[in-house]
Amino acid sequence: MTSLADLAELVRAPAALSVPGDLVAGAAAAGVLGPRTAGLAGASVLLYWAGMAANDWADRGLDAEERPERPIPSGRITPAAAAGVAAGLTAAGLGLAAAVGGRRAAAVALPLAATIWGYDLVAKNTAAGPAVMAACRGLDVLLGASPGRPVRALPAALTVAAHTWTVTALSRREVSGADAALPRRTLAGTALVALAATTLPRRATPTPAPHPRAAEPSPRPLAGMVAAALPVGLAGWYVARYGGAQARVAAEPTAGRVRAAVGAGITGLPSLQGALTARAGAGLVGALVALAAPLGGRLARKLSPT
């Protein structure tokens, strides 16, 4: 009988900690961060888990040779059950997105779900694979912005998509190992992603009219300096965590180190999302999002995110 632990392994449950930050970063960039963001994040987690289950269903033949310990080839979950989980989670994710965000959210959630399934069933093992997976994450950010004007979140979406491209490019060498050139390229991309996260235009906020009795302008308060430094600090944490893992792959590009770098790219994503959120003006929320990074890292020691 299939256990909850088997299902958690099938959908790589802890890796979902990297998902809500997409929605939060998109909502912050569009100026619509609020209660609906949590509901849309829940919908996105369901779609993420659906994609993981569909991925294992599609890769069941390959996993029988390369990863026989996975739930399907080990016999703990049947292919039909995995397909049913994937389909059910997709329907639940789409339904929740529509219930929370209406037509505007559904207009983003539907192409997101289609792109997830397209990656798993068609694009994963083609040259287009990294770009399609990057599109999934970009659409995820835009889903968070869907209650407002998603175009405002496009720079944040492109930043998260670029990060995802590097992780996906590395993941294609998790079994065979890589040549040193690949992690060097992805590391350069990671540096550019971090730079983008700290230089994106800040969301404009209305400036209140001065009070008639206002005194002379005071020096910039400490809170303002912290708000300016927070995105830089979180982006630096992202580079140290994920970039450091890639540097180790470049020094010794074995399969084990590649898998470790992919895991760092997945579990370290919240620090990048936090930097984007803080850059958009929601510093406290950004810091809270970033805390999912160390939590995800701890859980990854018990259940692999890849």
TAMOLIN-V958547 format. One record per backbone hydrogen bond with DSSP energy under -0.5 kcal/mol. NH is the residue of the N-H (numbers start at 0). CO is the residue of the C=O. Records with the same first field share a line. If there is no record, write none. Layout:
# TAMOLIN-V958547
NH = CO ; CO
This chain:
# TAMOLIN-V958547
6 = 2
7 = 3
8 = 4
9 = 5
10 = 6
11 = 7
12 = 7
14 = 11
15 = 11 ; 12
16 = 13
17 = 14
18 = 15
19 = 15
21 = 18
22 = 18
23 = 19
24 = 20
25 = 21
26 = 22
27 = 23
28 = 24
29 = 25
30 = 26 ; 27
31 = 26
32 = 26
36 = 33
37 = 33 ; 34
38 = 34
39 = 35
40 = 36
41 = 37
42 = 38
43 = 39
44 = 40
45 = 41
46 = 42
47 = 43
48 = 44
49 = 45
50 = 46
51 = 47
52 = 48
53 = 49
54 = 50
55 = 51
56 = 52
57 = 53
58 = 54
59 = 56
62 = 58
63 = 59
64 = 60 ; 61
65 = 61
66 = 62
69 = 66
73 = 69
74 = 71
75 = 70
76 = 70
81 = 77
82 = 78
83 = 79
84 = 80
85 = 81
86 = 82
87 = 83
88 = 84
89 = 85
90 = 86
91 = 87
92 = 88
93 = 89
94 = 90
95 = 91
96 = 92
97 = 93
98 = 94
99 = 95
100 = 96
101 = 97
103 = 100
104 = 100
105 = 101
106 = 102
107 = 103 ; 104
108 = 104
109 = 105
111 = 107
112 = 108
113 = 109
114 = 110
115 = 111
116 = 112
117 = 113
118 = 114
119 = 115
120 = 116
121 = 117
122 = 117
123 = 118
125 = 122
128 = 125
131 = 127
132 = 128
133 = 129
134 = 130
135 = 131
136 = 132
137 = 133
138 = 134
139 = 135
140 = 136
141 = 137
142 = 138
143 = 139
144 = 140
145 = 141 ; 142
147 = 144
149 = 147
151 = 148
152 = 149
153 = 150
156 = 152
157 = 153
158 = 154
159 = 155
160 = 156
161 = 157
162 = 158
163 = 159
164 = 160
165 = 161
166 = 162
167 = 163
168 = 164
169 = 165
170 = 166
171 = 167
172 = 169
173 = 170
176 = 172
177 = 252
181 = 178
182 = 178
183 = 179
184 = 180
185 = 181
186 = 182
187 = 183
188 = 184
189 = 185
190 = 186
191 = 187
192 = 188
193 = 189
194 = 190
195 = 191
196 = 192
197 = 193 ; 194
198 = 194 ; 195
199 = 195
207 = 205
213 = 210
223 = 220
224 = 220
225 = 221
226 = 222
227 = 223
228 = 224
229 = 225
230 = 226
231 = 227
232 = 228
233 = 229
234 = 230
235 = 231
236 = 232
237 = 233
238 = 234
239 = 235
240 = 236
241 = 237
242 = 237 ; 238
243 = 238 ; 239
244 = 240
245 = 241
246 = 242
247 = 243
248 = 244
249 = 245
250 = 246
251 = 247
253 = 251
257 = 253
258 = 254
259 = 255
260 = 256
261 = 257
262 = 258
263 = 259
264 = 260
265 = 261
266 = 262
267 = 263
268 = 265
270 = 267
271 = 267 ; 268
272 = 268
273 = 269
274 = 270
275 = 271
276 = 272
277 = 273
278 = 274
279 = 275
280 = 277
281 = 276
282 = 280
285 = 281
286 = 282
287 = 283
288 = 284
289 = 285
290 = 286
291 = 288
292 = 289
294 = 290
295 = 291
296 = 292
297 = 293
298 = 294
299 = 295
300 = 296 ; 297
301 = 298
302 = 298
